[in-house]
Amino acid sequence: MGLNAGHDLNLDNLAFFKQHIPWLEEVSIGHALICDALYMGLKEAVAKYKQQLK
């Protein structure tokens, strides 16, 4: 069984969450990602979120 997670996940807590819940299958990070993209650009924001989930 896997886990889908969302709400309040962002660059500050995503890696910790992924590390402690290895059965995590999907995250909903749309709002946080778009907010970060306003400051750093969409390409950079997506890259940073993908790095946190490795």
Secondary structure, 3 states (H helix, E strand, C coil): CCEEEECCCCCCCHHHHHHHCCCEEEEECHHHHHHHHHHHCHHHHHHHHHHHCC
